[in-house]
């Protein structure tokens, strides 16, 4: 609450009296001498709100200096936090480089003379060492692939007077040989070897186209009996080259035979 000028004057008078060692009572009489100061009470709790600053009064007369009070014994405050270290100062300039040494290089020594010793005589060649024992024979290598068969050679000329043979397998149907008997040949023999009898009514004869019984007639063999039937002869084959023809008649259901015809291409005289 703000103070009046009268309150301020009264406080100044009280200060003067305090300096003189007296004070005024509330009735205006002189206050007795101040008693001894009692012990300091405990410090009240901090944190109370600060009052409003009053109006500054006029400066009073400077009073006499009072006696020096006893030295206070308050608790030392907490040490403040250490401040941040300042930045490192700039590095000073590098001093100038000293002069380079200049000692004189020594003179190179002279090269010594090259050696010239005489080459020694080549020693005698030593005797050859004995031949070591022969090692064991290695395993036989893998057999190589067989090469392709070469072409069949040209058939040589048949010498005059040589006997040749045509052999035909005969079944239940008429059959001709794949090889022809040359023209003007002479037939020496004709044979039928019945290995499987033919069915009843089946017949066999041997000849050529146009003359089917030229070499063997049906009466010269028995197709129903297994046997070798031969007809020795000296029959001219004729002026045409023709295959041997075996005629099967009677439509047999079974039967097997072999026909053998021997001939000479040209007779010697």
GROMACS elastic network, one bead per residue, 0.5 to 0.9 nm:
[ bonds ]
;  ai    aj funct       b0    kb
    1    51     6  0.85848   500
    1    52     6  0.74507   500
    1    54     6  0.77504   500
    2    52     6  0.81913   500
    2    53     6  0.82299   500
    2    54     6  0.55204   500
    2    55     6  0.70352   500
    3     6     6  0.81530   500
    3     7     6  0.61335   500
    3     8     6  0.69229   500
    3    54     6  0.67546   500
    3    55     6  0.73849   500
    4     7     6  0.52467   500
    4     8     6  0.64692   500
    4     9     6  0.88757   500
    4    55     6  0.89334   500
    5     8     6  0.50656   500
    5     9     6  0.62491   500
    5    10     6  0.86275   500
    5    57     6  0.74835   500
    6     9     6  0.50884   500
    6    10     6  0.61529   500
    6    11     6  0.85966   500
    7    10     6  0.51201   500
    7    11     6  0.62580   500
    7    12     6  0.87685   500
    8    11     6  0.50902   500
    8    12     6  0.63717   500
    8    13     6  0.88566   500
    8    57     6  0.65225   500
    8    58     6  0.86183   500
    9    12     6  0.50622   500
    9    13     6  0.63170   500
    9    14     6  0.86320   500
    9    57     6  0.85462   500
    9    60     6  0.88877   500
   10    13     6  0.51037   500
   10    14     6  0.61593   500
   10    15     6  0.85745   500
   11    15     6  0.61902   500
   11    16     6  0.87617   500
   12    16     6  0.63883   500
   12    17     6  0.87807   500
   12    60     6  0.67063   500
   12    61     6  0.87889   500
   13    16     6  0.50470   500
   13    17     6  0.62765   500
   13    18     6  0.85058   500
   14    17     6  0.51031   500
   14    18     6  0.60018   500
   14    19     6  0.85806   500
   14    22     6  0.86639   500
   14    23     6  0.64385   500
   14    24     6  0.73350   500
   15    19     6  0.62353   500
   15    20     6  0.86743   500
   15    23     6  0.86823   500
   15    63     6  0.82772   500
   16    19     6  0.51415   500
   16    20     6  0.63479   500
   16    21     6  0.86866   500
   16    22     6  0.87113   500
   16    23     6  0.88009   500
   16    61     6  0.88717   500
   16    63     6  0.68221   500
   16    64     6  0.89535   500
   17    21     6  0.60638   500
   17    22     6  0.50433   500
   17    23     6  0.53327   500
   17    24     6  0.77810   500
   18    22     6  0.55343   500
   18    23     6  0.60910   500
   19    22     6  0.76200   500
   19    63     6  0.69594   500
   19    64     6  0.68340   500
   19    65     6  0.82304   500
   19    66     6  0.69027   500
   20    23     6  0.85264   500
   20    64     6  0.87151   500
   21    32     6  0.88242   500
   21    33     6  0.65221   500
   21    34     6  0.71953   500
   22    30     6  0.70456   500
   22    31     6  0.58236   500
   22    32     6  0.63939   500
   22    33     6  0.58986   500
   22    34     6  0.72517   500
   23    29     6  0.87005   500
   23    30     6  0.61698   500
   23    32     6  0.71086   500
   23    33     6  0.79510   500
   23    34     6  0.83552   500
   24    27     6  0.77853   500
   24    28     6  0.57981   500
   24    29     6  0.59249   500
   24    30     6  0.50440   500
   24    32     6  0.85703   500
   25    28     6  0.53000   500
   25    29     6  0.54776   500
   25    30     6  0.62251   500
   25    31     6  0.54700   500
   25    32     6  0.89403   500
   26    29     6  0.75395   500
   27    30     6  0.88360   500
   28    31     6  0.86784   500
   31    34     6  0.82806   500
   32    35     6  0.87286   500
   34    37     6  0.83842   500
   35    38     6  0.86590   500
   37    40     6  0.84044   500
   38    41     6  0.85115   500
   40    43     6  0.85129   500
   41    44     6  0.85816   500
   43    46     6  0.82693   500
   45    48     6  0.76098   500
   47    50     6  0.86668   500
   50    53     6  0.85573   500
   51    54     6  0.87670   500
   53    56     6  0.84892   500
   54    57     6  0.86842   500
   56    59     6  0.86210   500
   57    60     6  0.85080   500
   59    62     6  0.85035   500
   60    63     6  0.83629   500
   62    65     6  0.86138   500
   63    66     6  0.83851   500
   65    68     6  0.85108   500
   66    69     6  0.84586   500
   68    71     6  0.85380   500
   69    72     6  0.84691   500
   73    76     6  0.87184   500
   74    77     6  0.87902   500
   76    79     6  0.86175   500
   77    80     6  0.86219   500
   79    82     6  0.86216   500
   80    83     6  0.87125   500
   82    85     6  0.86754   500
   83    86     6  0.87082   500
   85    88     6  0.87918   500
   86    89     6  0.87293   500
   88    91     6  0.87134   500
   89    92     6  0.88895   500
   91    94     6  0.86742   500
   94    97     6  0.87200   500
   97   100     6  0.87376   500
  105   108     6  0.89702   500
  111   114     6  0.88888   500
  119   122     6  0.88696   500
  120   123     6  0.87718   500
  122   125     6  0.87163   500
  123   126     6  0.87124   500
  125   128     6  0.87939   500
  126   129     6  0.87379   500
  128   131     6  0.86056   500
  129   132     6  0.86374   500
  131   134     6  0.86170   500
  132   135     6  0.87203   500
  134   137     6  0.86125   500
  135   138     6  0.85867   500
  137   140     6  0.86554   500
  138   141     6  0.85956   500
  140   143     6  0.84824   500
  141   144     6  0.86196   500
  143   146     6  0.86129   500
  144   147     6  0.87507   500
  146   149     6  0.86329   500
  147   150     6  0.86808   500
  149   152     6  0.86384   500
  150   153     6  0.86073   500
  152   155     6  0.85091   500
  153   156     6  0.86591   500
  155   158     6  0.86079   500
  156   159     6  0.89143   500
  158   161     6  0.85709   500
  158   162     6  0.69241   500
  158   164     6  0.89926   500
  158   265     6  0.79405   500
  159   162     6  0.57674   500
  159   265     6  0.84968   500
  159   266     6  0.87348   500
  160   163     6  0.89044   500
  160   264     6  0.75677   500
  160   265     6  0.66270   500
  160   266     6  0.54942   500
  160   267     6  0.64803   500
  160   268     6  0.64841   500
  161   264     6  0.56125   500
  161   265     6  0.67281   500
  161   266     6  0.57397   500
  161   267     6  0.50641   500
  161   268     6  0.56675   500
  162   263     6  0.82635   500
  162   264     6  0.57199   500
  162   265     6  0.73141   500
  162   266     6  0.82244   500
  162   267     6  0.85542   500
  163   188     6  0.85202   500
  163   262     6  0.65357   500
  163   263     6  0.55235   500
  163   265     6  0.77751   500
  164   261     6  0.83510   500
  164   262     6  0.55631   500
  164   263     6  0.54251   500
  164   264     6  0.61508   500
  164   265     6  0.79937   500
  165   260     6  0.68700   500
  165   261     6  0.56603   500
  165   263     6  0.64823   500
  165   264     6  0.88724   500
  166   177     6  0.74935   500
  166   179     6  0.74155   500
  166   180     6  0.87493   500
  166   181     6  0.85026   500
  166   244     6  0.80982   500
  166   259     6  0.80226   500
  166   260     6  0.57682   500
  166   261     6  0.52905   500
  166   262     6  0.65284   500
  166   263     6  0.85562   500
  167   177     6  0.76979   500
  167   258     6  0.69393   500
  167   259     6  0.56289   500
  167   261     6  0.66564   500
  167   262     6  0.89047   500
  168   175     6  0.81664   500
  168   176     6  0.77956   500
  168   177     6  0.61278   500
  168   178     6  0.86938   500
  168   244     6  0.86908   500
  168   246     6  0.86291   500
  168   257     6  0.85912   500
  168   258     6  0.57021   500
  168   259     6  0.51026   500
  168   260     6  0.66392   500
  168   261     6  0.88677   500
  169   175     6  0.83902   500
  169   256     6  0.76081   500
  169   257     6  0.62115   500
  169   259     6  0.64804   500
  170   173     6  0.73895   500
  170   174     6  0.75955   500
  170   175     6  0.66676   500
  170   246     6  0.75495   500
  170   248     6  0.85062   500
  170   255     6  0.83894   500
  170   256     6  0.58062   500
  170   257     6  0.50774   500
  170   258     6  0.56527   500
  170   259     6  0.69983   500
  171   174     6  0.77256   500
  171   175     6  0.80975   500
  171   248     6  0.82276   500
  171   254     6  0.77411   500
  171   255     6  0.61039   500
  171   257     6  0.66347   500
  171   258     6  0.87271   500
  172   198     6  0.79263   500
  172   202     6  0.84613   500
  172   248     6  0.64737   500
  172   249     6  0.85023   500
  172   251     6  0.70935   500
  172   252     6  0.59852   500
  172   253     6  0.67811   500
  172   254     6  0.62238   500
  172   255     6  0.60673   500
  172   256     6  0.71015   500
  173   246     6  0.88259   500
  173   247     6  0.74601   500
  173   248     6  0.54833   500
  173   249     6  0.78727   500
  173   251     6  0.77272   500
  173   252     6  0.84340   500
  174   204     6  0.89207   500
  174   245     6  0.75775   500
  174   246     6  0.57592   500
  174   249     6  0.78239   500
  175   244     6  0.85707   500
  175   245     6  0.61321   500
  175   246     6  0.55036   500
  175   247     6  0.67429   500
  175   248     6  0.80207   500
  176   179     6  0.86856   500
  176   208     6  0.86162   500
  176   243     6  0.62030   500
  176   244     6  0.56010   500
  176   246     6  0.62489   500
  176   247     6  0.85871   500
  177   180     6  0.69445   500
  177   243     6  0.53865   500
  177   244     6  0.53193   500
  177   245     6  0.67112   500
  177   246     6  0.85176   500
  178   243     6  0.67603   500
  178   244     6  0.84056   500
  179   242     6  0.82378   500
  179   243     6  0.58582   500
  179   244     6  0.79166   500
  180   241     6  0.59549   500
  180   244     6  0.67457   500
  181   184     6  0.88424   500
  181   185     6  0.69574   500
  181   237     6  0.77602   500
  181   240     6  0.86401   500
  181   241     6  0.55583   500
  181   242     6  0.55770   500
  181   243     6  0.58532   500
  181   244     6  0.72664   500
  181   263     6  0.80259   500
  181   265     6  0.78114   500
  182   185     6  0.58762   500
  182   237     6  0.80412   500
  182   238     6  0.88066   500
  182   239     6  0.83993   500
  182   240     6  0.70062   500
  182   242     6  0.68471   500
  182   243     6  0.87366   500
  182   265     6  0.64429   500
  183   186     6  0.89732   500
  183   236     6  0.89728   500
  183   237     6  0.65268   500
  183   238     6  0.57940   500
  183   242     6  0.75698   500
  183   265     6  0.78266   500
  184   236     6  0.65259   500
  184   237     6  0.57965   500
  184   238     6  0.52436   500
  184   239     6  0.53306   500
  184   240     6  0.73696   500
  184   241     6  0.80970   500
  184   265     6  0.70201   500
  184   266     6  0.69624   500
  185   235     6  0.85110   500
  185   236     6  0.61589   500
  185   237     6  0.53876   500
  185   238     6  0.72000   500
  185   239     6  0.85064   500
  185   241     6  0.87685   500
  185   263     6  0.67330   500
  185   264     6  0.57451   500
  185   266     6  0.56070   500
  185   267     6  0.79154   500
  186   233     6  0.89988   500
  186   234     6  0.62230   500
  186   235     6  0.54920   500
  186   237     6  0.57549   500
  186   238     6  0.85463   500
  186   262     6  0.88153   500
  186   263     6  0.55384   500
  186   264     6  0.55012   500
  186   265     6  0.65982   500
  186   266     6  0.70559   500
  186   267     6  0.75393   500
  187   190     6  0.77190   500
  187   215     6  0.80330   500
  187   232     6  0.86825   500
  187   233     6  0.66648   500
  187   234     6  0.55321   500
  187   236     6  0.63794   500
  187   237     6  0.66786   500
  187   261     6  0.73610   500
  187   262     6  0.61223   500
  187   264     6  0.67175   500
  187   265     6  0.88737   500
  188   231     6  0.86807   500
  188   232     6  0.60814   500
  188   233     6  0.51625   500
  188   234     6  0.52333   500
  188   235     6  0.70203   500
  188   261     6  0.77101   500
  188   262     6  0.55666   500
  188   263     6  0.51972   500
  188   264     6  0.74604   500
  189   215     6  0.78977   500
  189   230     6  0.70699   500
  189   231     6  0.56390   500
  189   233     6  0.54887   500
  189   234     6  0.76000   500
  189   235     6  0.86937   500
  189   260     6  0.80670   500
  189   261     6  0.58161   500
  189   262     6  0.54108   500
  189   263     6  0.72129   500
  190   206     6  0.77191   500
  190   215     6  0.61661   500
  190   216     6  0.68034   500
  190   229     6  0.84589   500
  190   230     6  0.59087   500
  190   231     6  0.53787   500
  190   232     6  0.66723   500
  190   233     6  0.79360   500
  190   259     6  0.73893   500
  190   260     6  0.58550   500
  190   262     6  0.66554   500
  191   206     6  0.87550   500
  191   216     6  0.80905   500
  191   228     6  0.69855   500
  191   229     6  0.54918   500
  191   231     6  0.63505   500
  191   232     6  0.85921   500
  191   258     6  0.79565   500
  191   259     6  0.56276   500
  191   260     6  0.50602   500
  191   261     6  0.64287   500
  191   262     6  0.88964   500
  192   204     6  0.85570   500
  192   205     6  0.88961   500
  192   206     6  0.86585   500
  192   216     6  0.88918   500
  192   221     6  0.76466   500
  192   227     6  0.81106   500
  192   228     6  0.58433   500
  192   229     6  0.51500   500
  192   230     6  0.66070   500
  192   257     6  0.64923   500
  192   258     6  0.56387   500
  192   260     6  0.65776   500
  193   226     6  0.74652   500
  193   227     6  0.58836   500
  193   229     6  0.61992   500
  193   230     6  0.85139   500
  193   256     6  0.86539   500
  193   257     6  0.52918   500
  193   258     6  0.50285   500
  193   259     6  0.65135   500
  193   260     6  0.81665   500
  194   197     6  0.63361   500
  194   198     6  0.82827   500
  194   222     6  0.86443   500
  194   223     6  0.67461   500
  194   224     6  0.83724   500
  194   225     6  0.71218   500
  194   227     6  0.53644   500
  194   228     6  0.63216   500
  194   229     6  0.80340   500
  194   255     6  0.78379   500
  194   256     6  0.61494   500
  194   258     6  0.65590   500
  194   259     6  0.88114   500
  195   225     6  0.85376   500
  195   226     6  0.53068   500
  195   227     6  0.69845   500
  195   228     6  0.85267   500
  195   255     6  0.77726   500
  195   256     6  0.57830   500
  195   257     6  0.54448   500
  195   258     6  0.78042   500
  196   223     6  0.88112   500
  196   224     6  0.82935   500
  196   225     6  0.79821   500
  196   226     6  0.61235   500
  196   254     6  0.77197   500
  196   257     6  0.66945   500
  197   200     6  0.89354   500
  197   222     6  0.88245   500
  197   223     6  0.60127   500
  197   225     6  0.52596   500
  197   226     6  0.54300   500
  197   227     6  0.88674   500
  197   254     6  0.73785   500
  197   255     6  0.50183   500
  197   256     6  0.68076   500
  197   257     6  0.82443   500
  198   201     6  0.80755   500
  198   202     6  0.58919   500
  198   203     6  0.79416   500
  198   223     6  0.55071   500
  198   225     6  0.76453   500
  198   226     6  0.87337   500
  198   252     6  0.61528   500
  198   253     6  0.74400   500
  198   254     6  0.52828   500
  198   256     6  0.69966   500
  198   257     6  0.88659   500
  199   202     6  0.57582   500
  199   223     6  0.81466   500
  199   224     6  0.64664   500
  199   250     6  0.87504   500
  199   251     6  0.83984   500
  199   253     6  0.58415   500
  199   254     6  0.54938   500
  199   255     6  0.65384   500
  200   203     6  0.87955   500
  200   223     6  0.85834   500
  200   224     6  0.66188   500
  200   250     6  0.82120   500
  200   252     6  0.68927   500
  200   253     6  0.87692   500
  201   223     6  0.87305   500
  201   224     6  0.83293   500
  201   249     6  0.79975   500
  201   250     6  0.52000   500
  201   251     6  0.76130   500
  201   252     6  0.67617   500
  202   223     6  0.65815   500
  202   224     6  0.74940   500
  202   248     6  0.70085   500
  202   249     6  0.56212   500
  202   251     6  0.61629   500
  202   253     6  0.85285   500
  202   254     6  0.88807   500
  202   255     6  0.85700   500
  203   218     6  0.60592   500
  203   219     6  0.89485   500
  203   221     6  0.84598   500
  203   222     6  0.75913   500
  203   223     6  0.57892   500
  203   224     6  0.83689   500
  203   247     6  0.80931   500
  203   248     6  0.58088   500
  203   249     6  0.51514   500
  203   250     6  0.62136   500
  203   251     6  0.86952   500
  203   252     6  0.82594   500
  204   216     6  0.84810   500
  204   217     6  0.75234   500
  204   218     6  0.54622   500
  204   219     6  0.88893   500
  204   221     6  0.74915   500
  204   222     6  0.82011   500
  204   223     6  0.65415   500
  204   246     6  0.69239   500
  204   247     6  0.58201   500
  204   248     6  0.50325   500
  204   249     6  0.66330   500
  205   212     6  0.68195   500
  205   213     6  0.55647   500
  205   214     6  0.85665   500
  205   215     6  0.78644   500
  205   216     6  0.53969   500
  205   218     6  0.50798   500
  205   219     6  0.85308   500
  205   220     6  0.82485   500
  205   221     6  0.83303   500
  205   245     6  0.84077   500
  205   246     6  0.58081   500
  205   247     6  0.54533   500
  205   248     6  0.70566   500
  205   249     6  0.86823   500
  206   211     6  0.89082   500
  206   212     6  0.59947   500
  206   213     6  0.52612   500
  206   214     6  0.66128   500
  206   215     6  0.53826   500
  206   217     6  0.67261   500
  206   218     6  0.84397   500
  206   244     6  0.73290   500
  206   245     6  0.58916   500
  206   247     6  0.64746   500
  206   259     6  0.81471   500
  207   210     6  0.84232   500
  207   211     6  0.58507   500
  207   215     6  0.50289   500
  207   216     6  0.67554   500
  207   217     6  0.85298   500
  207   243     6  0.89432   500
  207   244     6  0.60995   500
  207   245     6  0.53097   500
  207   246     6  0.65589   500
  207   247     6  0.81263   500
  208   211     6  0.53096   500
  208   212     6  0.51154   500
  208   213     6  0.75475   500
  208   214     6  0.68206   500
  208   215     6  0.83594   500
  208   237     6  0.87825   500
  208   242     6  0.68196   500
  208   243     6  0.66370   500
  208   244     6  0.54028   500
  208   246     6  0.79309   500
  209   212     6  0.60106   500
  209   242     6  0.75810   500
  209   243     6  0.80568   500
  209   244     6  0.81118   500
  209   245     6  0.66353   500
  211   214     6  0.54839   500
  211   215     6  0.89183   500
  212   215     6  0.80504   500
  212   216     6  0.85089   500
  212   217     6  0.83563   500
  212   245     6  0.67845   500
  212   246     6  0.75036   500
  212   247     6  0.69140   500
  213   216     6  0.53087   500
  213   218     6  0.77924   500
  213   246     6  0.87744   500
  213   247     6  0.85564   500
  214   217     6  0.74600   500
  214   235     6  0.82382   500
  214   237     6  0.87308   500
  215   231     6  0.76491   500
  215   233     6  0.81475   500
  215   235     6  0.76049   500
  215   261     6  0.87263   500
  216   219     6  0.81043   500
  216   220     6  0.61660   500
  216   221     6  0.82363   500
  216   230     6  0.85565   500
  216   231     6  0.68314   500
  217   220     6  0.53932   500
  217   221     6  0.76418   500
  218   221     6  0.59670   500
  218   222     6  0.75950   500
  218   223     6  0.84915   500
  219   222     6  0.72788   500
  220   229     6  0.72297   500
  220   230     6  0.80193   500
  220   231     6  0.76094   500
  221   225     6  0.86729   500
  221   227     6  0.86086   500
  221   228     6  0.85403   500
  221   229     6  0.58216   500
  221   230     6  0.83527   500
  222   225     6  0.56921   500
  222   226     6  0.81025   500
  222   227     6  0.82080   500
  222   229     6  0.83091   500
  223   226     6  0.73023   500
  223   227     6  0.86166   500
  223   255     6  0.80798   500
  223   257     6  0.86945   500
  224   255     6  0.82595   500
  226   257     6  0.87089   500
  235   238     6  0.89205   500
  236   239     6  0.88163   500
  237   240     6  0.77279   500
  237   241     6  0.82578   500
  237   242     6  0.85383   500
  238   241     6  0.78878   500
  242   245     6  0.88299   500
  244   261     6  0.80354   500
  246   259     6  0.76984   500
  248   251     6  0.74398   500
  248   252     6  0.82279   500
  249   252     6  0.74886   500
  251   254     6  0.89640   500
  252   255     6  0.71562   500
  263   266     6  0.89487   500
  264   267     6  0.65713   500
